[in-house]
Amino acid sequence: MGKVMLEVNNLKTKYVTRFHEDVYAVDGVSLKIEEGKSLGVAGESGCGKSTLALSLMGYYFAPLHYISGDIIVDGRKISGMKPDDVRKNILGNEIAYIPQAAMNALNPTQKIIRFVEDVIHAHDPKMPRKDIYDLAKERFQILGLPEEVLQKHAVELSGGMKQRTVIAISTILSPKVLIADEPSSALDVTSQKMVIKMMRDLMEKGFIKSMIFITHELPLLYNVTDDIMVMYAGQIVEKGTAKEMVFDPLHPYSKGLMGSIIVPEEGVREQKLTAIPGTPPNLKHPPEGCRFADRCPYAQPTCRGMKPEVIELPNGREYRCLMSERKVREVYANA
Ligand SMILES: Nc1ncnc2c1ncn2[C@@H]1O[C@H](COP(=O)(O)OP(=O)(O)OP(=O)(O)O)[C@@H](O)[C@H]1O
């Protein structure tokens, strides 16, 4: 086993709404990512993917609150650190985060090189501008971005170029963990491919040591990440290698996600199928038993009353369901 870059044990976080209600958006998540590895996180809108990303940074501000659990980056526990210490010592160099629609957040009146300076100066206030320029120029070139981009303003760049620029800026300090939330959505297909290639290059060239790639499109992760984890209603419902998850999903929700993708992926799914009927449960009052039971085509009466524990298979694969692996395969074969 390689060196563990990110370890998360039973992480629980919640939102507290202005009406003082608790929303349990991340409810007992555990994961491990080794050096050089990437993890995809998939699930429908509202399943808690973005909240997990925010929670993993250890940077908590109302309405998001930490409840319990450990977040350990390269052996250093960051859960429980003060937000100011996280900002100064962790964000950017240990963990970099690319939020949804990051490219639209670039201040249009500022040159790209100024953003690079801001990121570097937050950790090394004395680094001369010339050195920053040289570093940025080299990094941009290696990542296939023209040097001229550094002197441009965000408004002068196309959507795809802007997104790749944001990724290059966010990873300039070569973080141990990169968390990217829907980095390729809202782009045309060609730009999506370029963004995905760039993420792979960052890993291969060692500019990031591990990566979490969040998307609502499960098949997109095939060929992009080593492992995939599916989230439903704030919990992980299945975890496995990308190949297992895409071609042999065990949890009925993962299976449903594979069949409900709008854009067919060549070599993965060629046909458009149906959406999963129903909506995820309200996380203010999660169901007592299996959280997916109300939408599961294979649900039995026991599923509504009994909480399914995570089943770990001998090959390390995990899923959260009351059905045994044999039973799952049997019901899928007869479906
Ligand atoms: N600021 C907030 N205050 C209260 N509840 C919130 C807040 N932000 C998100 N939630 C709730 O937390 C749950 C998880 O939302 P989250 O945005 O993490 O899901 P997601 O899977 O990332 O969805 P999307 O892909 O749409 O971003 C949802 O029930 C959502 O309504």
The ligand as an SDF file (V2000), in Angstrom:
LIG
                    3D

 31 33  0  0  0  0  0  0  0  0999 V2000
  -26.2230   26.6000    2.9870 N   0  0  0  0  0  0  0  0  0  0  0  0
  -27.0150   25.5620    3.2360 C   0  0  0  0  0  0  0  0  0  0  0  0
  -27.8820   25.5870    4.2620 N   0  0  0  0  0  0  0  0  0  0  0  0
  -28.6890   24.5260    4.5310 C   0  0  0  0  0  0  0  0  0  0  0  0
  -28.6860   23.3800    3.7950 N   0  0  0  0  0  0  0  0  0  0  0  0
  -27.8370   23.3050    2.7550 C   0  0  0  0  0  0  0  0  0  0  0  0
  -26.9570   24.3950    2.4130 C   0  0  0  0  0  0  0  0  0  0  0  0
  -26.2310   24.0260    1.3240 N   0  0  0  0  0  0  0  0  0  0  0  0
  -26.6440   22.7800    1.0080 C   0  0  0  0  0  0  0  0  0  0  0  0
  -27.5990   22.3540    1.8680 N   0  0  0  0  0  0  0  0  0  0  0  0
  -28.2720   21.0410    1.8610 C   0  0  0  0  0  0  0  0  0  0  0  0
  -27.2880   20.0380    2.0860 O   0  0  0  0  0  0  0  0  0  0  0  0
  -27.5600   18.8810    1.3140 C   0  0  0  0  0  0  0  0  0  0  0  0
  -26.3620   18.5290    0.4590 C   0  0  0  0  0  0  0  0  0  0  0  0
  -26.1570   19.5560   -0.5170 O   0  0  0  0  0  0  0  0  0  0  0  0
  -24.8740   19.6160   -1.4650 P   0  0  0  0  0  0  0  0  0  0  0  0
  -24.8680   20.9320   -2.1770 O   0  0  0  0  0  0  0  0  0  0  0  0
  -23.6750   19.2470   -0.6990 O   0  0  0  0  0  0  0  0  0  0  0  0
  -25.2090   18.4510   -2.5100 O   0  0  0  0  0  0  0  0  0  0  0  0
  -24.4830   18.1330   -3.8940 P   0  0  0  0  0  0  0  0  0  0  0  0
  -24.5350   16.6630   -4.0330 O   0  0  0  0  0  0  0  0  0  0  0  0
  -23.1660   18.7720   -3.9420 O   0  0  0  0  0  0  0  0  0  0  0  0
  -25.4320   18.8380   -4.9500 O   0  0  0  0  0  0  0  0  0  0  0  0
  -25.0100   19.7630   -6.1950 P   0  0  0  0  0  0  0  0  0  0  0  0
  -24.3980   18.8160   -7.1980 O   0  0  0  0  0  0  0  0  0  0  0  0
  -26.3130   20.3360   -6.6340 O   0  0  0  0  0  0  0  0  0  0  0  0
  -24.0610   20.7730   -5.6660 O   0  0  0  0  0  0  0  0  0  0  0  0
  -28.8230   19.1820    0.5130 C   0  0  0  0  0  0  0  0  0  0  0  0
  -29.9200   18.6490    1.2320 O   0  0  0  0  0  0  0  0  0  0  0  0
  -28.8790   20.7000    0.5090 C   0  0  0  0  0  0  0  0  0  0  0  0
  -30.2180   21.1540    0.4450 O   0  0  0  0  0  0  0  0  0  0  0  0
  1  2  1  0
  2  3  1  0
  2  7  2  0
  3  4  2  0
  4  5  1  0
  5  6  2  0
  6  7  1  0
  6 10  1  0
  7  8  1  0
  8  9  2  0
  9 10  1  0
 10 11  1  0
 11 12  1  0
 11 30  1  0
 12 13  1  0
 13 14  1  0
 13 28  1  0
 14 15  1  0
 15 16  1  0
 16 17  2  0
 16 18  1  0
 16 19  1  0
 19 20  1  0
 20 21  2  0
 20 22  1  0
 20 23  1  0
 23 24  1  0
 24 25  2  0
 24 26  1  0
 24 27  1  0
 28 29  1  0
 28 30  1  0
 30 31  1  0
M  END
$$$$
